[in-house]
Amino acid sequence: MSNPRIHNVNVADQRVLMSPTALREQVHISESLFEFVAESRGAIERIIDRQDHRLVVVVGPCSIHDVTAALEYAKQLKR
């Protein structure tokens, strides 16, 4: 049984997400960007499979809800 006084006490907001299909219809991606993503995934796969000697480092926030803060973070990483 759930206690309503403690149910979702850490949830600040709740929104319904759009489906992947609806998102694809709204966001148009160029063919060159699709190619870049495919090539990047291939490069990462080769590194993980040790066919490429480079190192993959994944850094950054787990999600981007503040675009301005994310861009500032990226600028600091670039430095």
VOROLO-261543 format. One record per residue: x, y, z of N, C-alpha, C in turn. Coordinates in steps of 0.1 Angstrom, whole numbers, plus 5000, padded with zeros to 4 digits. Example, Ala and Ser with C-alpha at 12.3 -4.5 7.8 and 13.67 -1.06 7.14 Angstrom:
% residues 2
(atom (5132 4943 5078) (5123 4955 5078) (5132 4967 5078))
(atom (5128 4978 5071) (5137 4989 5071) (5129 5000 5079))
***
This chain:
% residues 79
(atom (5008 4988 5000) (5000 5000 5000) (5009 5012 5000))
(atom (5005 5023 4993) (5013 5035 4991) (5008 5045 5001))
(atom (5018 5052 5007) (5015 5063 5016) (5015 5076 5008))
(atom (5004 5083 5007) (5004 5095 4999) (5013 5107 5004))
(atom (5017 5106 5016) (5025 5117 5022) (5040 5116 5017))
(atom (5044 5103 5013) (5057 5102 5008) (5058 5098 4993))
(atom (5047 5096 4987) (5047 5092 4973) (5053 5103 4964))
(atom (5063 5100 4956) (5070 5109 4947) (5074 5122 4954))
(atom (5080 5122 4966) (5084 5134 4972) (5096 5140 4965))
(atom (5103 5133 4957) (5115 5139 4950) (5112 5142 4936))
(atom (5099 5141 4932) (5095 5144 4918) (5090 5158 4917))
(atom (5097 5167 4910) (5094 5181 4909) (5083 5183 4898))
(atom (5084 5175 4887) (5075 5177 4876) (5073 5164 4868))
(atom (5063 5163 4861) (5060 5151 4854) (5054 5155 4840))
(atom (5060 5150 4829) (5056 5153 4816) (5055 5141 4807))
(atom (5046 5140 4798) (5045 5129 4789) (5055 5132 4777))
(atom (5063 5122 4774) (5073 5124 4764) (5067 5120 4750))
(atom (5071 5126 4740) (5066 5123 4727) (5073 5110 4722))
(atom (5066 5103 4713) (5071 5090 4708) (5083 5093 4699))
(atom (5092 5083 4697) (5103 5084 4688) (5098 5088 4674))
(atom (5087 5082 4670) (5081 5085 4656) (5078 5099 4655))
(atom (5071 5105 4665) (5067 5119 4665) (5079 5128 4664))
(atom (5089 5124 4672) (5101 5132 4673) (5108 5132 4659))
(atom (5109 5120 4652) (5115 5120 4639) (5108 5128 4629))
(atom (5094 5129 4631) (5087 5138 4621) (5089 5152 4623))
(atom (5093 5156 4636) (5095 5170 4639) (5109 5175 4637))
(atom (5119 5166 4638) (5133 5170 4637) (5138 5164 4625))
(atom (5143 5173 4616) (5148 5169 4603) (5163 5170 4604))
(atom (5170 5158 4601) (5184 5157 4602) (5190 5155 4587))
(atom (5200 5162 4585) (5206 5161 4571) (5213 5148 4569))
(atom (5215 5144 4557) (5221 5131 4553) (5236 5132 4558))
(atom (5242 5143 4557) (5256 5144 4562) (5257 5141 4577))
(atom (5247 5146 4585) (5247 5143 4599) (5245 5128 4602))
(atom (5236 5122 4594) (5234 5108 4596) (5247 5100 4593))
(atom (5255 5104 4583) (5267 5098 4579) (5278 5100 4590))
(atom (5278 5112 4596) (5287 5115 4607) (5285 5106 4619))
(atom (5272 5105 4622) (5269 5096 4634) (5273 5082 4631))
(atom (5270 5077 4619) (5273 5063 4615) (5288 5061 4616))
(atom (5296 5070 4610) (5310 5069 4610) (5316 5070 4624))
(atom (5310 5078 4633) (5315 5080 4647) (5312 5067 4654))
(atom (5300 5061 4652) (5297 5049 4659) (5306 5038 4655))
(atom (5310 5037 4642) (5319 5027 4637) (5333 5029 4643))
(atom (5337 5042 4644) (5350 5044 4650) (5350 5039 4665))
(atom (5340 5043 4672) (5339 5038 4686) (5339 5023 4687))
(atom (5331 5017 4678) (5331 5002 4678) (5345 4996 4676))
(atom (5352 5002 4667) (5366 4997 4664) (5375 4999 4676))
(atom (5374 5010 4683) (5382 5012 4695) (5378 5002 4706))
(atom (5365 5000 4708) (5361 4990 4718) (5366 4976 4714))
(atom (5365 4973 4702) (5370 4960 4697) (5385 4959 4696))
(atom (5392 4969 4700) (5407 4970 4700) (5413 4969 4686))
(atom (5405 4973 4676) (5410 4974 4662) (5416 4987 4660))
(atom (5414 4997 4669) (5419 5010 4668) (5425 5013 4682))
(atom (5438 5019 4682) (5445 5021 4694) (5440 5033 4703))
(atom (5432 5041 4697) (5427 5053 4705) (5419 5049 4717))
(atom (5418 5059 4725) (5410 5058 4738) (5397 5066 4737))
(atom (5386 5060 4741) (5373 5067 4741) (5371 5071 4756))
(atom (5368 5084 4757) (5365 5089 4770) (5351 5096 4770))
(atom (5342 5091 4778) (5328 5097 4778) (5327 5106 4790))
(atom (5324 5118 4788) (5323 5128 4799) (5310 5136 4797))
(atom (5306 5143 4807) (5295 5152 4806) (5283 5148 4814))
(atom (5273 5157 4814) (5261 5154 4822) (5254 5142 4816))
(atom (5246 5136 4824) (5238 5125 4820) (5226 5129 4811))
(atom (5222 5142 4812) (5212 5147 4804) (5214 5162 4802))
(atom (5208 5168 4792) (5209 5182 4790) (5195 5188 4791))
(atom (5193 5195 4803) (5180 5202 4804) (5182 5217 4804))
(atom (5195 5221 4805) (5198 5235 4805) (5209 5237 4794))
(atom (5204 5241 4782) (5213 5242 4770) (5224 5252 4772))
(atom (5222 5263 4779) (5232 5273 4781) (5243 5267 4790))
(atom (5239 5260 4801) (5249 5253 4810) (5257 5242 4802))
(atom (5250 5235 4793) (5257 5224 4786) (5267 5230 4776))
(atom (5264 5241 4770) (5274 5247 4761) (5286 5253 4769))
(atom (5283 5258 4780) (5294 5263 4789) (5303 5252 4793))
(atom (5297 5241 4797) (5304 5229 4801) (5313 5224 4789))
(atom (5307 5224 4777) (5315 5219 4765) (5327 5229 4762))
(atom (5325 5241 4764) (5336 5251 4762) (5347 5248 4772))
(atom (5343 5245 4784) (5354 5243 4794) (5361 5230 4791))
(atom (5354 5220 4786) (5360 5207 4782) (5370 5209 4771))
(atom (5366 5217 4761) (5374 5220 4749) (5387 5226 4753))
(atom (5387 5235 4763) (5399 5242 4768) (5408 5231 4773))
***
